[in-house]
Amino acid sequence: MKKETIIIIIASCIIIGLAAALFFVFRNAKNTEKEMQEMVEQLNYEKESLEEEYSDLAFFEGANYTLKNDSILKLLDNEKKRVQLLLEELRQTKATNARRIAELKKELASVRKVMVSYINQIDSLNKINTHLMRENTDIKNRYTEATQTVATLSQEKENLTEKVKLASMLEVRDVVVTTLNERERKTTRLRKIALIKFDFVVLKNITTPTGNKVVYLRIVTPDERILTKNAADVFEFEGSQIAFSCKKQFEYMGDEVVETLYWSVEEVLIEGTYRVDIFIDGNLAGSQTFTLD
């Protein structure tokens, strides 16, 4: 009886030991399963985070920069394509493949560094371009202002030149027309007129250059013909060659001077109102009408 009791006690101890061992094994398995589950969850979290980072890089805002020299943009675009491929690989990689996820994480850091470098270069070039464009715009504006200033000054100069020209134009006054016969005596009889005398005063003008001047005289008949001796008797007026009746050279020193010109009548004069136009230095200096009847 004593022997059986001992056997029972030993068996009980063995059973208790096995139960305790199974308990510890079961508890450790539970802990291991929990740790594995936590590890898987952590890997899933890291994978999801890594996917988000890759997605962000794939649509990097910096890639929207534009440059005329697009060599850097091409490099950046290549990196974006590389990110896209890595992202596809990451999505197909199981969360439990910790080794590959770690490798992809390192590659992500490397790609991000390269892309940031390209973005910084693009940003720097864009800033330079913006600065150059502003300078170019500023230069264009200054050029436009300078051109406008030159145009204004040219117009002012032209206006001043015109004013000086107008101011320097000689004028005549006191035009007196006298008709003479063959004996150079006054006559009013149309058929007896052999000579027409024109007396006038050239006015004083201190702005007119002094020296020898040529005065041209045009006699306009009542029927608007110009009395001339020769078809070659012309002078320039306002860019055109016009006929004159008679001319004379005189010396002008800036003061008033009295001058006289003659027209020898060789044609048949008609009754009516005539006009005499006097030109000096290519400008109309004065006009006067007279009547023959």
C-alpha positions in Angstrom: 0.0 0.0 0.0 2.8 2.3 0.7 4.4 1.5 -2.6 1.2 2.4 -4.5 0.9 5.7 -2.6 4.4 6.6 -3.7 3.6 5.8 -7.3 0.5 7.9 -7.2 2.4 10.8 -5.7 5.1 10.5 -8.3 2.5 10.4 -11.1 0.7 13.3 -9.6 3.9 15.3 -9.5 4.7 14.4 -13.1 1.2 15.4 -14.2 1.4 18.7 -12.3 4.8 19.3 -13.9 3.5 18.6 -17.3 0.5 20.8 -16.7 2.8 23.6 -15.5 5.1 23.1 -18.5 2.1 23.2 -20.9 0.8 26.3 -19.1 4.2 28.1 -19.5 4.5 26.9 -23.1 0.9 28.1 -23.9 1.6 31.5 -22.2 4.8 32.0 -24.1 3.1 31.1 -27.3 0.4 33.6 -26.6 3.0 36.3 -25.9 4.9 35.3 -29.0 1.8 35.5 -31.1 1.0 38.8 -29.6 4.5 40.1 -30.4 4.2 38.7 -33.9 0.9 40.4 -34.4 2.3 43.7 -33.1 5.3 43.3 -35.4 3.1 42.6 -38.4 1.0 45.6 -37.5 4.1 47.7 -37.2 5.4 46.5 -40.6 2.0 47.2 -42.1 2.1 50.7 -40.6 5.6 51.3 -41.9 4.6 50.0 -45.4 1.6 52.3 -45.5 3.7 55.2 -44.4 6.3 54.4 -46.9 3.7 54.1 -49.7 2.4 57.6 -48.7 5.9 59.0 -48.9 6.5 57.4 -52.3 3.1 58.7 -53.5 4.1 62.2 -52.3 7.4 62.0 -54.2 5.7 60.7 -57.3 3.6 63.9 -57.4 6.2 66.2 -56.1 5.0 69.8 -56.6 8.4 71.0 -57.5 8.1 69.1 -60.7 5.7 71.7 -62.0 8.5 74.2 -62.5 9.2 75.2 -66.1 12.5 76.2 -67.6 13.6 76.9 -71.1 16.6 74.6 -70.5 14.7 71.5 -69.4 17.7 69.2 -68.8 17.2 69.3 -65.1 13.5 68.8 -65.5 14.2 65.6 -67.5 16.4 64.3 -64.7 13.7 65.1 -62.2 11.1 63.4 -64.4 13.4 60.3 -64.5 13.5 60.3 -60.7 9.7 60.5 -60.6 9.4 57.5 -62.9 11.9 55.7 -60.6 9.7 56.5 -57.6 6.6 55.3 -59.4 8.3 51.9 -60.1 9.5 51.6 -56.5 6.0 52.5 -55.3 4.5 49.7 -57.5 7.1 47.3 -56.1 6.3 48.4 -52.5 2.5 47.8 -53.1 3.2 44.3 -54.2 5.7 43.6 -51.4 4.2 41.7 -48.4 4.1 43.5 -45.1 6.0 40.6 -43.5 9.0 41.1 -45.9 10.8 43.4 -43.4 14.1 43.2 -45.3 12.8 44.5 -48.6 10.7 47.2 -46.9 13.8 48.4 -45.1 15.7 48.4 -48.4 12.9 50.4 -50.1 13.0 52.8 -47.1 16.7 53.5 -47.8 16.0 53.9 -51.5 13.2 56.4 -50.7 15.6 58.5 -48.6 18.2 58.4 -51.4 15.6 59.4 -54.1 14.2 62.1 -51.9 17.7 63.6 -51.5 18.3 63.6 -55.2 14.9 65.1 -56.0 15.3 67.8 -53.4 18.7 68.6 -55.0 17.1 69.0 -58.4 14.2 71.0 -57.0 16.7 73.4 -55.4 18.5 73.8 -58.6 15.3 74.5 -60.5 14.2 76.9 -57.9 17.5 78.7 -58.1 17.4 78.9 -61.9 13.8 80.2 -61.7 14.8 82.9 -59.3 17.6 83.9 -61.6 15.3 83.8 -64.6 12.7 85.9 -62.7 15.4 88.4 -61.8 16.6 88.6 -65.4 13.1 89.0 -66.7 12.5 91.8 -64.2 15.8 93.4 -65.3 14.9 92.9 -68.9 11.5 94.5 -68.3 13.1 97.4 -66.4 15.6 97.9 -69.3 12.8 97.8 -71.8 10.8 100.3 -69.8 13.8 102.6 -69.5 14.5 102.1 -73.2 10.9 103.0 -74.0 11.1 106.1 -71.7 14.4 107.1 -73.3 12.9 106.6 -76.8 9.9 108.7 -75.8 12.2 111.3 -74.4 14.3 111.4 -77.5 11.1 111.6 -79.6 9.8 114.4 -77.5 13.1 116.2 -77.6 13.3 115.6 -81.4 9.8 117.0 -81.7 10.7 120.0 -79.5 13.9 120.5 -81.6 11.8 120.3 -84.8 9.3 122.7 -83.4 12.1 125.0 -82.3 13.8 124.7 -85.6 10.5 125.5 -87.3 10.1 128.5 -85.1 13.6 129.7 -85.7 13.0 129.2 -89.4 9.8 131.2 -89.3 11.4 133.8 -87.2 14.3 134.1 -89.7 12.1 134.4 -92.7 12.4 137.8 -94.4 9.3 139.9 -95.0 8.6 142.7 -97.4 6.2 145.7 -97.0 5.2 148.8 -98.9 5.0 147.1 -102.2 4.4 149.8 -104.8 3.6 149.0 -108.5 4.2 151.6 -111.1 3.4 151.3 -114.8 5.7 153.1 -117.3 5.8 153.8 -121.0 8.7 153.4 -123.4 10.1 156.7 -122.1 9.9 155.4 -118.6 7.2 157.9 -117.7 4.1 156.9 -115.7 1.1 155.8 -117.7 -2.2 154.2 -116.9 -3.1 153.4 -120.5 -3.0 149.6 -120.9 -1.7 149.7 -124.5 1.1 152.2 -123.6 2.6 150.2 -120.7 6.1 149.1 -121.7 7.6 148.5 -118.2 6.2 147.6 -114.8 8.3 148.8 -111.8 8.0 147.0 -108.4 9.4 148.8 -105.3 9.3 147.2 -101.9 11.1 147.3 -98.5 12.8 144.2 -97.1 12.2 144.4 -93.3 14.8 144.2 -90.6 15.4 140.8 -89.1 18.3 140.1 -86.7 17.8 136.3 -86.8 18.3 136.1 -90.6 21.8 135.2 -91.8 23.4 138.1 -93.6 25.0 138.0 -97.0 23.9 137.9 -100.6 20.2 137.0 -101.1 18.1 136.4 -104.3 14.6 137.8 -104.6 12.2 136.2 -107.0 9.1 138.0 -108.2 6.1 136.2 -109.8 3.4 138.2 -111.7 0.1 136.4 -111.7 -2.4 137.6 -114.4 -6.2 137.9 -113.9 -6.6 134.5 -115.6 -4.0 132.9 -113.2 -1.1 132.7 -115.7 2.5 133.4 -114.6 4.3 136.0 -116.8 7.7 134.5 -117.7 10.4 135.2 -120.2 11.8 131.6 -120.4 10.3 128.2 -119.4 13.6 127.5 -117.6 13.1 130.4 -115.2 12.2 128.4 -112.1 13.2 128.2 -108.5 12.5 125.8 -105.6 9.6 126.4 -103.3 8.3 123.9 -100.7 9.9 121.0 -102.6 8.7 122.0 -106.0 10.1 123.9 -109.0 7.9 126.9 -109.8 8.2 129.6 -112.4 9.3 133.2 -111.7 8.9 136.4 -113.7 12.1 138.2 -112.7 14.8 138.0 -110.0 17.6 140.1 -108.5 20.5 139.5 -106.2 21.0 141.9 -103.3 23.1 142.2 -100.2 21.3 141.9 -96.9 23.0 143.0 -93.6 20.1 142.6 -91.2 18.7 146.1 -91.6 15.8 147.4 -93.8 16.7 147.7 -97.4 14.7 149.1 -100.4 14.8 147.1 -103.6 13.4 147.5 -107.1 12.6 145.0 -109.8 11.3 145.6 -113.4 9.2 143.6 -115.8 9.6 144.5 -119.4 6.2 144.1 -121.1 6.5 142.0 -124.3 3.1 140.4 -124.2 -0.5 141.8 -124.5 -1.7 142.7 -121.1 -5.4 142.2 -120.3 -7.6 144.2 -118.0 -8.2 143.1 -114.5 -6.5 142.5 -111.1 -3.0 141.2 -111.1 -1.0 139.8 -108.1 2.7 140.0 -107.4 4.3 137.4 -105.1 7.8 138.1 -103.7 10.1 135.3 -102.6 13.4 135.5 -100.6 15.4 132.4 -99.5 12.8 130.1 -100.9 10.1 131.6 -98.7 7.1 133.8 -99.6 8.1 137.2 -98.2 5.0 139.2 -99.3 2.2 139.7 -101.9 0.4 142.7 -103.4 -2.4 143.1 -105.9 -2.7 145.8 -108.5 -5.3 146.6 -111.2 -4.7 147.4 -114.9 -7.6 148.8 -117.0 
